Amino acid sequence: MSEETRRERTAELFREAIDETRELARLEVELAKEELLSELQQAKAGGIAIGIGAGVALSGVTLCFVAIAMAFRMEWLAALVIGGILLALAALLALGGYKALPRRPLLGETKERMQTDLKQLKERVA
């Protein structure tokens, strides 16, 4: 094989590697967008649940204060029970919302895929 043929073959291999890298980068950006949208939807659902839980907790606390104010009558027990139920419901909603929030930093899977792709590209070029 002549020197010129080897150079042409090497140049062709580099062109192929660059083209594949471009395509890989485009696909990774597309996957990152999808992952980001998915995690944002999870965060939105968790935030809504936490907000609803906070609203219900506020109602429960208000009802407990009403029960204290009504302690001089018999209606206080009903208000206290309803307030306690609302506080328990608020705690469950807040816990559910907290669990729905994403735990890993955004784009965690994308970062892992890109590191794997880079490692494979280095092995292929080497």
Backbone as XML, in Angstrom:
<?xml version="1.0"?>
<chain id="A" units="angstrom">
  <residue number="1" name="MET">
    <atom name="N" x="0.852" y="-1.171" z="0.000"/>
    <atom name="CA" x="0.000" y="0.000" z="0.000"/>
    <atom name="C" x="0.903" y="1.241" z="0.000"/>
  </residue>
  <residue number="2" name="SER">
    <atom name="N" x="0.632" y="2.149" z="-0.890"/>
    <atom name="CA" x="1.487" y="3.329" z="-1.010"/>
    <atom name="C" x="1.191" y="4.323" z="0.104"/>
  </residue>
  <residue number="3" name="GLU">
    <atom name="N" x="2.117" y="5.233" z="0.280"/>
    <atom name="CA" x="1.991" y="6.260" z="1.322"/>
    <atom name="C" x="0.769" y="7.138" z="1.067"/>
  </residue>
  <residue number="4" name="GLU">
    <atom name="N" x="0.540" y="7.468" z="-0.194"/>
    <atom name="CA" x="-0.613" y="8.326" z="-0.540"/>
    <atom name="C" x="-1.928" y="7.609" z="-0.250"/>
  </residue>
  <residue number="5" name="THR">
    <atom name="N" x="-2.007" y="6.326" z="-0.515"/>
    <atom name="CA" x="-3.217" y="5.551" z="-0.242"/>
    <atom name="C" x="-3.484" y="5.505" z="1.256"/>
  </residue>
  <residue number="6" name="ARG">
    <atom name="N" x="-2.430" y="5.338" z="2.038"/>
    <atom name="CA" x="-2.593" y="5.327" z="3.499"/>
    <atom name="C" x="-3.095" y="6.671" z="4.008"/>
  </residue>
  <residue number="7" name="ARG">
    <atom name="N" x="-2.564" y="7.735" z="3.478"/>
    <atom name="CA" x="-3.005" y="9.071" z="3.886"/>
    <atom name="C" x="-4.470" y="9.298" z="3.525"/>
  </residue>
  <residue number="8" name="GLU">
    <atom name="N" x="-4.851" y="8.876" z="2.337"/>
    <atom name="CA" x="-6.248" y="9.023" z="1.918"/>
    <atom name="C" x="-7.164" y="8.206" z="2.834"/>
  </residue>
  <residue number="9" name="ARG">
    <atom name="N" x="-6.719" y="6.994" z="3.138"/>
    <atom name="CA" x="-7.519" y="6.125" z="4.024"/>
    <atom name="C" x="-7.628" y="6.745" z="5.425"/>
  </residue>
  <residue number="10" name="THR">
    <atom name="N" x="-6.536" y="7.302" z="5.924"/>
    <atom name="CA" x="-6.547" y="7.953" z="7.239"/>
    <atom name="C" x="-7.463" y="9.166" z="7.225"/>
  </residue>
  <residue number="11" name="ALA">
    <atom name="N" x="-7.378" y="9.966" z="6.168"/>
    <atom name="CA" x="-8.253" y="11.139" z="6.056"/>
    <atom name="C" x="-9.712" y="10.714" z="5.994"/>
  </residue>
  <residue number="12" name="GLU">
    <atom name="N" x="-9.981" y="9.629" z="5.269"/>
    <atom name="CA" x="-11.349" y="9.125" z="5.176"/>
    <atom name="C" x="-11.854" y="8.651" z="6.537"/>
  </residue>
  <residue number="13" name="LEU">
    <atom name="N" x="-11.007" y="7.986" z="7.295"/>
    <atom name="CA" x="-11.391" y="7.527" z="8.633"/>
    <atom name="C" x="-11.688" y="8.713" z="9.548"/>
  </residue>
  <residue number="14" name="PHE">
    <atom name="N" x="-10.875" y="9.756" z="9.473"/>
    <atom name="CA" x="-11.130" y="10.943" z="10.296"/>
    <atom name="C" x="-12.431" y="11.630" z="9.891"/>
  </residue>
  <residue number="15" name="ARG">
    <atom name="N" x="-12.702" y="11.699" z="8.584"/>
    <atom name="CA" x="-13.967" y="12.289" z="8.120"/>
    <atom name="C" x="-15.153" y="11.489" z="8.665"/>
  </residue>
  <residue number="16" name="GLU">
    <atom name="N" x="-15.045" y="10.175" z="8.592"/>
    <atom name="CA" x="-16.111" y="9.324" z="9.116"/>
    <atom name="C" x="-16.293" y="9.549" z="10.615"/>
  </residue>
  <residue number="17" name="ALA">
    <atom name="N" x="-15.182" y="9.624" z="11.340"/>
    <atom name="CA" x="-15.267" y="9.842" z="12.790"/>
    <atom name="C" x="-15.905" y="11.191" z="13.095"/>
  </residue>
  <residue number="18" name="ILE">
    <atom name="N" x="-15.548" y="12.211" z="12.344"/>
    <atom name="CA" x="-16.130" y="13.548" z="12.565"/>
    <atom name="C" x="-17.616" y="13.546" z="12.247"/>
  </residue>
  <residue number="19" name="ASP">
    <atom name="N" x="-17.989" y="12.892" z="11.127"/>
    <atom name="CA" x="-19.413" y="12.819" z="10.771"/>
    <atom name="C" x="-20.207" y="12.068" z="11.832"/>
  </residue>
  <residue number="20" name="GLU">
    <atom name="N" x="-19.653" y="10.968" z="12.312"/>
    <atom name="CA" x="-20.340" y="10.197" z="13.354"/>
    <atom name="C" x="-20.432" y="10.994" z="14.647"/>
  </residue>
  <residue number="21" name="THR">
    <atom name="N" x="-19.403" y="11.747" z="14.962"/>
    <atom name="CA" x="-19.412" y="12.576" z="16.168"/>
    <atom name="C" x="-20.481" y="13.653" z="16.066"/>
  </residue>
  <residue number="22" name="ARG">
    <atom name="N" x="-20.601" y="14.268" z="14.906"/>
    <atom name="CA" x="-21.654" y="15.279" z="14.706"/>
    <atom name="C" x="-23.041" y="14.675" z="14.892"/>
  </residue>
  <residue number="23" name="GLU">
    <atom name="N" x="-23.254" y="13.522" z="14.283"/>
    <atom name="CA" x="-24.558" y="12.858" z="14.401"/>
    <atom name="C" x="-24.831" y="12.463" z="15.852"/>
  </residue>
  <residue number="24" name="LEU">
    <atom name="N" x="-23.808" y="11.964" z="16.517"/>
    <atom name="CA" x="-23.944" y="11.577" z="17.918"/>
    <atom name="C" x="-24.276" y="12.791" z="18.783"/>
  </residue>
  <residue number="25" name="ALA">
    <atom name="N" x="-23.601" y="13.909" z="18.535"/>
    <atom name="CA" x="-23.866" y="15.128" z="19.301"/>
    <atom name="C" x="-25.302" y="15.606" z="19.065"/>
  </residue>
  <residue number="26" name="ARG">
    <atom name="N" x="-25.761" y="15.544" z="17.814"/>
    <atom name="CA" x="-27.129" y="15.959" z="17.509"/>
    <atom name="C" x="-28.147" y="15.074" z="18.244"/>
  </residue>
  <residue number="27" name="LEU">
    <atom name="N" x="-27.886" y="13.768" z="18.228"/>
    <atom name="CA" x="-28.790" y="12.842" z="18.920"/>
    <atom name="C" x="-28.762" y="13.064" z="20.427"/>
  </residue>
  <residue number="28" name="GLU">
    <atom name="N" x="-27.587" y="13.321" z="20.974"/>
    <atom name="CA" x="-27.487" y="13.559" z="22.418"/>
    <atom name="C" x="-28.238" y="14.826" z="22.819"/>
  </residue>
  <residue number="29" name="VAL">
    <atom name="N" x="-28.164" y="15.860" z="22.001"/>
    <atom name="CA" x="-28.901" y="17.091" z="22.298"/>
    <atom name="C" x="-30.398" y="16.817" z="22.271"/>
  </residue>
  <residue number="30" name="GLU">
    <atom name="N" x="-30.820" y="16.038" z="21.301"/>
    <atom name="CA" x="-32.243" y="15.684" z="21.208"/>
    <atom name="C" x="-32.689" y="14.885" z="22.437"/>
  </residue>
  <residue number="31" name="LEU">
    <atom name="N" x="-31.888" y="13.914" z="22.842"/>
    <atom name="CA" x="-32.210" y="13.121" z="24.033"/>
    <atom name="C" x="-32.192" y="13.983" z="25.291"/>
  </residue>
  <residue number="32" name="ALA">
    <atom name="N" x="-31.256" y="14.911" z="25.372"/>
    <atom name="CA" x="-31.181" y="15.799" z="26.535"/>
    <atom name="C" x="-32.434" y="16.659" z="26.634"/>
  </residue>
  <residue number="33" name="LYS">
    <atom name="N" x="-32.924" y="17.141" z="25.509"/>
    <atom name="CA" x="-34.162" y="17.936" z="25.513"/>
    <atom name="C" x="-35.330" y="17.110" z="26.042"/>
  </residue>
  <residue number="34" name="GLU">
    <atom name="N" x="-35.442" y="15.877" z="25.539"/>
    <atom name="CA" x="-36.535" y="15.010" z="25.986"/>
    <atom name="C" x="-36.425" y="14.725" z="27.484"/>
  </residue>
  <residue number="35" name="GLU">
    <atom name="N" x="-35.213" y="14.446" z="27.942"/>
    <atom name="CA" x="-35.009" y="14.157" z="29.367"/>
    <atom name="C" x="-35.336" y="15.378" z="30.219"/>
  </residue>
  <residue number="36" name="LEU">
    <atom name="N" x="-34.925" y="16.543" z="29.764"/>
    <atom name="CA" x="-35.188" y="17.770" z="30.501"/>
    <atom name="C" x="-36.688" y="18.033" z="30.600"/>
  </residue>
  <residue number="37" name="LEU">
    <atom name="N" x="-37.403" y="17.845" z="29.502"/>
    <atom name="CA" x="-38.854" y="18.045" z="29.532"/>
    <atom name="C" x="-39.529" y="17.065" z="30.487"/>
  </residue>
  <residue number="38" name="SER">
    <atom name="N" x="-39.072" y="15.825" z="30.482"/>
    <atom name="CA" x="-39.639" y="14.819" z="31.381"/>
    <atom name="C" x="-39.414" y="15.194" z="32.839"/>
  </residue>
  <residue number="39" name="GLU">
    <atom name="N" x="-38.185" y="15.616" z="33.168"/>
    <atom name="CA" x="-37.890" y="15.982" z="34.551"/>
    <atom name="C" x="-38.613" y="17.257" z="34.964"/>
  </residue>
  <residue number="40" name="LEU">
    <atom name="N" x="-38.798" y="18.177" z="34.031"/>
    <atom name="CA" x="-39.557" y="19.389" z="34.346"/>
    <atom name="C" x="-41.017" y="19.068" z="34.631"/>
  </residue>
  <residue number="41" name="GLN">
    <atom name="N" x="-41.574" y="18.110" z="33.889"/>
    <atom name="CA" x="-42.956" y="17.701" z="34.156"/>
    <atom name="C" x="-43.070" y="17.062" z="35.538"/>
  </residue>
  <residue number="42" name="GLN">
    <atom name="N" x="-42.082" y="16.255" z="35.911"/>
    <atom name="CA" x="-42.093" y="15.648" z="37.249"/>
    <atom name="C" x="-41.983" y="16.726" z="38.321"/>
  </residue>
  <residue number="43" name="ALA">
    <atom name="N" x="-41.105" y="17.684" z="38.105"/>
    <atom name="CA" x="-40.935" y="18.761" z="39.083"/>
    <atom name="C" x="-42.203" y="19.597" z="39.187"/>
  </residue>
  <residue number="44" name="LYS">
    <atom name="N" x="-42.860" y="19.827" z="38.071"/>
    <atom name="CA" x="-44.106" y="20.594" z="38.070"/>
    <atom name="C" x="-45.175" y="19.862" z="38.876"/>
  </residue>
  <residue number="45" name="ALA">
    <atom name="N" x="-45.317" y="18.559" z="38.643"/>
    <atom name="CA" x="-46.310" y="17.779" z="39.385"/>
    <atom name="C" x="-45.994" y="17.784" z="40.876"/>
  </residue>
  <residue number="46" name="GLY">
    <atom name="N" x="-44.719" y="17.636" z="41.216"/>
    <atom name="CA" x="-44.331" y="17.664" z="42.625"/>
    <atom name="C" x="-44.595" y="19.015" z="43.258"/>
  </residue>
  <residue number="47" name="GLY">
    <atom name="N" x="-44.299" y="20.087" z="42.538"/>
    <atom name="CA" x="-44.548" y="21.440" z="43.046"/>
    <atom name="C" x="-46.021" y="21.712" z="43.250"/>
  </residue>
  <residue number="48" name="ILE">
    <atom name="N" x="-46.835" y="21.232" z="42.323"/>
    <atom name="CA" x="-48.286" y="21.413" z="42.468"/>
    <atom name="C" x="-48.786" y="20.669" z="43.699"/>
  </residue>
  <residue number="49" name="ALA">
    <atom name="N" x="-48.331" y="19.433" z="43.886"/>
    <atom name="CA" x="-48.763" y="18.659" z="45.054"/>
    <atom name="C" x="-48.321" y="19.331" z="46.351"/>
  </residue>
  <residue number="50" name="ILE">
    <atom name="N" x="-47.102" y="19.863" z="46.363"/>
    <atom name="CA" x="-46.626" y="20.556" z="47.564"/>
    <atom name="C" x="-47.463" y="21.805" z="47.813"/>
  </residue>
  <residue number="51" name="GLY">
    <atom name="N" x="-47.784" y="22.543" z="46.754"/>
    <atom name="CA" x="-48.611" y="23.745" z="46.896"/>
    <atom name="C" x="-50.000" y="23.430" z="47.421"/>
  </residue>
  <residue number="52" name="ILE">
    <atom name="N" x="-50.604" y="22.383" z="46.893"/>
    <atom name="CA" x="-51.931" y="21.979" z="47.377"/>
    <atom name="C" x="-51.839" y="21.545" z="48.836"/>
  </residue>
  <residue number="53" name="GLY">
    <atom name="N" x="-50.786" y="20.799" z="49.147"/>
    <atom name="CA" x="-50.593" y="20.374" z="50.536"/>
    <atom name="C" x="-50.445" y="21.566" z="51.473"/>
  </residue>
  <residue number="54" name="ALA">
    <atom name="N" x="-49.723" y="22.589" z="51.032"/>
    <atom name="CA" x="-49.558" y="23.788" z="51.859"/>
    <atom name="C" x="-50.889" y="24.502" z="52.054"/>
  </residue>
  <residue number="55" name="GLY">
    <atom name="N" x="-51.697" y="24.562" z="50.993"/>
    <atom name="CA" x="-53.011" y="25.190" z="51.118"/>
    <atom name="C" x="-53.914" y="24.439" z="52.079"/>
  </residue>
  <residue number="56" name="VAL">
    <atom name="N" x="-53.899" y="23.114" z="51.975"/>
    <atom name="CA" x="-54.721" y="22.309" z="52.871"/>
    <atom name="C" x="-54.203" y="22.431" z="54.306"/>
  </residue>
  <residue number="57" name="ALA">
    <atom name="N" x="-52.876" y="22.495" z="54.474"/>
    <atom name="CA" x="-52.307" y="22.667" z="55.812"/>
    <atom name="C" x="-52.744" y="23.999" z="56.418"/>
  </residue>
  <residue number="58" name="LEU">
    <atom name="N" x="-52.745" y="25.033" z="55.607"/>
    <atom name="CA" x="-53.197" y="26.328" z="56.085"/>
    <atom name="C" x="-54.657" y="26.263" z="56.543"/>
  </residue>
  <residue number="59" name="SER">
    <atom name="N" x="-55.481" y="25.564" z="55.774"/>
    <atom name="CA" x="-56.881" y="25.394" z="56.172"/>
    <atom name="C" x="-56.988" y="24.621" z="57.486"/>
  </residue>
  <residue number="60" name="GLY">
    <atom name="N" x="-56.177" y="23.568" z="57.620"/>
    <atom name="CA" x="-56.213" y="22.768" z="58.841"/>
    <atom name="C" x="-55.777" y="23.564" z="60.060"/>
  </residue>
  <residue number="61" name="VAL">
    <atom name="N" x="-54.718" y="24.341" z="59.914"/>
    <atom name="CA" x="-54.253" y="25.173" z="61.031"/>
    <atom name="C" x="-55.309" y="26.206" z="61.395"/>
  </residue>
  <residue number="62" name="THR">
    <atom name="N" x="-55.918" y="26.803" z="60.372"/>
    <atom name="CA" x="-56.977" y="27.788" z="60.616"/>
    <atom name="C" x="-58.133" y="27.152" z="61.374"/>
  </residue>
  <residue number="63" name="LEU">
    <atom name="N" x="-58.494" y="25.940" z="60.952"/>
    <atom name="CA" x="-59.598" y="25.260" z="61.627"/>
    <atom name="C" x="-59.238" y="24.906" z="63.066"/>
  </residue>
  <residue number="64" name="CYS">
    <atom name="N" x="-57.985" y="24.562" z="63.308"/>
    <atom name="CA" x="-57.553" y="24.286" z="64.684"/>
    <atom name="C" x="-57.656" y="25.547" z="65.548"/>
  </residue>
  <residue number="65" name="PHE">
    <atom name="N" x="-57.281" y="26.688" z="64.989"/>
    <atom name="CA" x="-57.424" y="27.935" z="65.737"/>
    <atom name="C" x="-58.894" y="28.271" z="65.982"/>
  </residue>
  <residue number="66" name="VAL">
    <atom name="N" x="-59.723" y="27.949" z="65.007"/>
    <atom name="CA" x="-61.169" y="28.150" z="65.207"/>
    <atom name="C" x="-61.660" y="27.243" z="66.337"/>
  </residue>
  <residue number="67" name="ALA">
    <atom name="N" x="-61.132" y="26.015" z="66.388"/>
    <atom name="CA" x="-61.527" y="25.082" z="67.448"/>
    <atom name="C" x="-61.124" y="25.618" z="68.816"/>
  </residue>
  <residue number="68" name="ILE">
    <atom name="N" x="-59.947" y="26.211" z="68.885"/>
    <atom name="CA" x="-59.507" y="26.789" z="70.157"/>
    <atom name="C" x="-60.428" y="27.939" z="70.558"/>
  </residue>
  <residue number="69" name="ALA">
    <atom name="N" x="-60.781" y="28.737" z="69.568"/>
    <atom name="CA" x="-61.677" y="29.866" z="69.862"/>
    <atom name="C" x="-63.055" y="29.380" z="70.272"/>
  </residue>
  <residue number="70" name="MET">
    <atom name="N" x="-63.462" y="28.244" z="69.729"/>
    <atom name="CA" x="-64.791" y="27.719" z="70.041"/>
    <atom name="C" x="-64.761" y="26.777" z="71.250"/>
  </residue>
  <residue number="71" name="ALA">
    <atom name="N" x="-63.674" y="26.730" z="71.963"/>
    <atom name="CA" x="-63.522" y="25.784" z="73.067"/>
    <atom name="C" x="-64.562" y="25.985" z="74.161"/>
  </residue>
  <residue number="72" name="PHE">
    <atom name="N" x="-65.189" y="27.083" z="74.161"/>
    <atom name="CA" x="-66.188" y="27.345" z="75.184"/>
    <atom name="C" x="-67.551" y="26.795" z="74.802"/>
  </residue>
  <residue number="73" name="ARG">
    <atom name="N" x="-67.652" y="26.181" z="73.608"/>
    <atom name="CA" x="-68.901" y="25.546" z="73.176"/>
    <atom name="C" x="-68.591" y="24.106" z="72.786"/>
  </residue>
  <residue number="74" name="MET">
    <atom name="N" x="-69.604" y="23.334" z="72.423"/>
    <atom name="CA" x="-69.407" y="21.926" z="72.068"/>
    <atom name="C" x="-68.916" y="21.735" z="70.633"/>
  </residue>
  <residue number="75" name="GLU">
    <atom name="N" x="-69.024" y="22.731" z="69.771"/>
    <atom name="CA" x="-68.599" y="22.582" z="68.382"/>
    <atom name="C" x="-67.086" y="22.468" z="68.249"/>
  </residue>
  <residue number="76" name="TRP">
    <atom name="N" x="-66.371" y="22.738" z="69.298"/>
    <atom name="CA" x="-64.923" y="22.736" z="69.232"/>
    <atom name="C" x="-64.367" y="21.363" z="68.863"/>
  </residue>
  <residue number="77" name="LEU">
    <atom name="N" x="-65.012" y="20.289" z="69.336"/>
    <atom name="CA" x="-64.515" y="18.944" z="69.056"/>
    <atom name="C" x="-64.616" y="18.623" z="67.572"/>
  </residue>
  <residue number="78" name="ALA">
    <atom name="N" x="-65.720" y="18.993" z="66.949"/>
    <atom name="CA" x="-65.882" y="18.732" z="65.513"/>
    <atom name="C" x="-64.845" y="19.516" z="64.705"/>
  </residue>
  <residue number="79" name="ALA">
    <atom name="N" x="-64.641" y="20.765" z="65.068"/>
    <atom name="CA" x="-63.662" y="21.580" z="64.354"/>
    <atom name="C" x="-62.252" y="21.029" z="64.555"/>
  </residue>
  <residue number="80" name="LEU">
    <atom name="N" x="-61.949" y="20.543" z="65.742"/>
    <atom name="CA" x="-60.629" y="19.987" z="66.016"/>
    <atom name="C" x="-60.395" y="18.702" z="65.219"/>
  </residue>
  <residue number="81" name="VAL">
    <atom name="N" x="-61.391" y="17.847" z="65.142"/>
    <atom name="CA" x="-61.255" y="16.601" z="64.380"/>
    <atom name="C" x="-61.068" y="16.917" z="62.893"/>
  </residue>
  <residue number="82" name="ILE">
    <atom name="N" x="-61.879" y="17.810" z="62.365"/>
    <atom name="CA" x="-61.746" y="18.167" z="60.947"/>
    <atom name="C" x="-60.384" y="18.818" z="60.679"/>
  </residue>
  <residue number="83" name="GLY">
    <atom name="N" x="-59.934" y="19.672" z="61.572"/>
    <atom name="CA" x="-58.611" y="20.282" z="61.422"/>
    <atom name="C" x="-57.508" y="19.251" z="61.437"/>
  </residue>
  <residue number="84" name="GLY">
    <atom name="N" x="-57.596" y="18.281" z="62.319"/>
    <atom name="CA" x="-56.597" y="17.212" z="62.374"/>
    <atom name="C" x="-56.579" y="16.382" z="61.103"/>
  </residue>
  <residue number="85" name="ILE">
    <atom name="N" x="-57.757" y="16.085" z="60.580"/>
    <atom name="CA" x="-57.835" y="15.329" z="59.325"/>
    <atom name="C" x="-57.201" y="16.125" z="58.184"/>
  </residue>
  <residue number="86" name="LEU">
    <atom name="N" x="-57.497" y="17.417" z="58.140"/>
    <atom name="CA" x="-56.923" y="18.258" z="57.086"/>
    <atom name="C" x="-55.401" y="18.352" z="57.208"/>
  </residue>
  <residue number="87" name="LEU">
    <atom name="N" x="-54.898" y="18.421" z="58.434"/>
    <atom name="CA" x="-53.445" y="18.456" z="58.610"/>
    <atom name="C" x="-52.800" y="17.139" z="58.170"/>
  </residue>
  <residue number="88" name="ALA">
    <atom name="N" x="-53.438" y="16.021" z="58.465"/>
    <atom name="CA" x="-52.907" y="14.723" z="58.024"/>
    <atom name="C" x="-52.916" y="14.632" z="56.498"/>
  </residue>
  <residue number="89" name="LEU">
    <atom name="N" x="-54.008" y="15.108" z="55.879"/>
    <atom name="CA" x="-54.092" y="15.118" z="54.424"/>
    <atom name="C" x="-53.006" y="16.015" z="53.828"/>
  </residue>
  <residue number="90" name="ALA">
    <atom name="N" x="-52.783" y="17.155" z="54.455"/>
    <atom name="CA" x="-51.751" y="18.077" z="53.974"/>
    <atom name="C" x="-50.370" y="17.428" z="54.049"/>
  </residue>
  <residue number="91" name="ALA">
    <atom name="N" x="-50.110" y="16.712" z="55.121"/>
    <atom name="CA" x="-48.813" y="16.042" z="55.272"/>
    <atom name="C" x="-48.633" y="14.979" z="54.187"/>
  </residue>
  <residue number="92" name="LEU">
    <atom name="N" x="-49.683" y="14.226" z="53.894"/>
    <atom name="CA" x="-49.596" y="13.207" z="52.847"/>
    <atom name="C" x="-49.360" y="13.836" z="51.474"/>
  </residue>
  <residue number="93" name="LEU">
    <atom name="N" x="-50.066" y="14.925" z="51.177"/>
    <atom name="CA" x="-49.883" y="15.606" z="49.892"/>
    <atom name="C" x="-48.477" y="16.183" z="49.762"/>
  </residue>
  <residue number="94" name="ALA">
    <atom name="N" x="-47.991" y="16.789" z="50.822"/>
    <atom name="CA" x="-46.643" y="17.361" z="50.783"/>
    <atom name="C" x="-45.592" y="16.264" z="50.613"/>
  </residue>
  <residue number="95" name="LEU">
    <atom name="N" x="-45.767" y="15.141" z="51.296"/>
    <atom name="CA" x="-44.835" y="14.024" z="51.161"/>
    <atom name="C" x="-44.869" y="13.455" z="49.743"/>
  </residue>
  <residue number="96" name="GLY">
    <atom name="N" x="-46.078" y="13.307" z="49.191"/>
    <atom name="CA" x="-46.196" y="12.822" z="47.813"/>
    <atom name="C" x="-45.542" y="13.770" z="46.826"/>
  </residue>
  <residue number="97" name="GLY">
    <atom name="N" x="-45.723" y="15.058" z="47.027"/>
    <atom name="CA" x="-45.089" y="16.042" z="46.156"/>
    <atom name="C" x="-43.583" y="16.025" z="46.276"/>
  </residue>
  <residue number="98" name="TYR">
    <atom name="N" x="-43.087" y="15.875" z="47.484"/>
    <atom name="CA" x="-41.640" y="15.824" z="47.705"/>
    <atom name="C" x="-41.030" y="14.599" z="47.024"/>
  </residue>
  <residue number="99" name="LYS">
    <atom name="N" x="-41.728" y="13.462" z="47.114"/>
    <atom name="CA" x="-41.223" y="12.240" z="46.485"/>
    <atom name="C" x="-41.275" y="12.328" z="44.963"/>
  </residue>
  <residue number="100" name="ALA">
    <atom name="N" x="-42.180" y="13.153" z="44.423"/>
    <atom name="CA" x="-42.299" y="13.285" z="42.968"/>
    <atom name="C" x="-41.209" y="14.163" z="42.367"/>
  </residue>
  <residue number="101" name="LEU">
    <atom name="N" x="-40.520" y="14.939" z="43.190"/>
    <atom name="CA" x="-39.463" y="15.808" z="42.672"/>
    <atom name="C" x="-38.275" y="14.967" z="42.220"/>
  </residue>
  <residue number="102" name="PRO">
    <atom name="N" x="-37.608" y="15.378" z="41.134"/>
    <atom name="CA" x="-36.441" y="14.625" z="40.649"/>
    <atom name="C" x="-35.316" y="14.632" z="41.682"/>
  </residue>
  <residue number="103" name="ARG">
    <atom name="N" x="-34.681" y="13.497" z="41.868"/>
    <atom name="CA" x="-33.622" y="13.364" z="42.861"/>
    <atom name="C" x="-32.246" y="13.662" z="42.283"/>
  </residue>
  <residue number="104" name="ARG">
    <atom name="N" x="-32.031" y="13.288" z="41.024"/>
    <atom name="CA" x="-30.728" y="13.494" z="40.407"/>
    <atom name="C" x="-30.695" y="14.859" z="39.744"/>
  </residue>
  <residue number="105" name="PRO">
    <atom name="N" x="-29.503" y="15.377" z="39.553"/>
    <atom name="CA" x="-29.412" y="16.639" z="38.826"/>
    <atom name="C" x="-29.957" y="16.462" z="37.418"/>
  </residue>
  <residue number="106" name="LEU">
    <atom name="N" x="-30.440" y="17.528" z="36.846"/>
    <atom name="CA" x="-30.963" y="17.468" z="35.495"/>
    <atom name="C" x="-29.912" y="16.934" z="34.539"/>
  </residue>
  <residue number="107" name="LEU">
    <atom name="N" x="-30.360" y="16.161" z="33.599"/>
    <atom name="CA" x="-29.519" y="15.607" z="32.541"/>
    <atom name="C" x="-28.511" y="14.579" z="33.039"/>
  </residue>
  <residue number="108" name="GLY">
    <atom name="N" x="-28.814" y="13.898" z="34.127"/>
    <atom name="CA" x="-27.909" y="12.880" z="34.652"/>
    <atom name="C" x="-27.699" y="11.737" z="33.685"/>
  </residue>
  <residue number="109" name="GLU">
    <atom name="N" x="-28.774" y="11.246" z="33.075"/>
    <atom name="CA" x="-28.652" y="10.138" z="32.134"/>
    <atom name="C" x="-27.913" y="10.576" z="30.882"/>
  </residue>
  <residue number="110" name="THR">
    <atom name="N" x="-28.155" y="11.784" z="30.435"/>
    <atom name="CA" x="-27.488" y="12.286" z="29.242"/>
    <atom name="C" x="-25.987" y="12.364" z="29.470"/>
  </residue>
  <residue number="111" name="LYS">
    <atom name="N" x="-25.586" y="12.822" z="30.646"/>
    <atom name="CA" x="-24.160" y="12.915" z="30.961"/>
    <atom name="C" x="-23.509" y="11.535" z="30.918"/>
  </residue>
  <residue number="112" name="GLU">
    <atom name="N" x="-24.182" y="10.550" z="31.484"/>
    <atom name="CA" x="-23.651" y="9.190" z="31.481"/>
    <atom name="C" x="-23.523" y="8.655" z="30.051"/>
  </residue>
  <residue number="113" name="ARG">
    <atom name="N" x="-24.547" y="8.886" z="29.217"/>
    <atom name="CA" x="-24.506" y="8.423" z="27.828"/>
    <atom name="C" x="-23.367" y="9.087" z="27.063"/>
  </residue>
  <residue number="114" name="MET">
    <atom name="N" x="-23.186" y="10.387" z="27.292"/>
    <atom name="CA" x="-22.126" y="11.101" z="26.576"/>
    <atom name="C" x="-20.745" y="10.593" z="26.984"/>
  </residue>
  <residue number="115" name="GLN">
    <atom name="N" x="-20.553" y="10.279" z="28.260"/>
    <atom name="CA" x="-19.262" y="9.742" z="28.704"/>
    <atom name="C" x="-19.005" y="8.375" z="28.071"/>
  </residue>
  <residue number="116" name="THR">
    <atom name="N" x="-20.042" y="7.552" z="27.983"/>
    <atom name="CA" x="-19.911" y="6.243" z="27.349"/>
    <atom name="C" x="-19.590" y="6.397" z="25.868"/>
  </residue>
  <residue number="117" name="ASP">
    <atom name="N" x="-20.302" y="7.313" z="25.202"/>
    <atom name="CA" x="-20.057" y="7.544" z="23.775"/>
    <atom name="C" x="-18.643" y="8.051" z="23.529"/>
  </residue>
  <residue number="118" name="LEU">
    <atom name="N" x="-18.171" y="8.949" z="24.375"/>
    <atom name="CA" x="-16.821" y="9.480" z="24.223"/>
    <atom name="C" x="-15.781" y="8.378" z="24.403"/>
  </residue>
  <residue number="119" name="LYS">
    <atom name="N" x="-16.015" y="7.521" z="25.385"/>
    <atom name="CA" x="-15.092" y="6.408" z="25.620"/>
    <atom name="C" x="-15.051" y="5.484" z="24.407"/>
  </residue>
  <residue number="120" name="GLN">
    <atom name="N" x="-16.223" y="5.174" z="23.839"/>
    <atom name="CA" x="-16.271" y="4.309" z="22.671"/>
    <atom name="C" x="-15.607" y="4.961" z="21.459"/>
  </residue>
  <residue number="121" name="LEU">
    <atom name="N" x="-15.793" y="6.273" z="21.300"/>
    <atom name="CA" x="-15.171" y="6.980" z="20.197"/>
    <atom name="C" x="-13.648" y="6.968" z="20.327"/>
  </residue>
  <residue number="122" name="LYS">
    <atom name="N" x="-13.154" y="7.173" z="21.540"/>
    <atom name="CA" x="-11.698" y="7.142" z="21.767"/>
    <atom name="C" x="-11.138" y="5.746" z="21.435"/>
  </residue>
  <residue number="123" name="GLU">
    <atom name="N" x="-11.872" y="4.704" z="21.843"/>
    <atom name="CA" x="-11.412" y="3.338" z="21.560"/>
    <atom name="C" x="-11.398" y="3.071" z="20.070"/>
  </residue>
  <residue number="124" name="ARG">
    <atom name="N" x="-12.376" y="3.600" z="19.369"/>
    <atom name="CA" x="-12.474" y="3.354" z="17.940"/>
    <atom name="C" x="-11.378" y="4.073" z="17.157"/>
  </residue>
  <residue number="125" name="VAL">
    <atom name="N" x="-11.097" y="5.313" z="17.560"/>
    <atom name="CA" x="-10.083" y="6.108" z="16.877"/>
    <atom name="C" x="-8.682" y="5.580" z="17.194"/>
  </residue>
  <residue number="126" name="ALA">
    <atom name="N" x="-8.491" y="5.095" z="18.420"/>
    <atom name="CA" x="-7.148" y="4.632" z="18.838"/>
    <atom name="C" x="-6.716" y="3.369" z="18.146"/>
  </residue>
</chain>
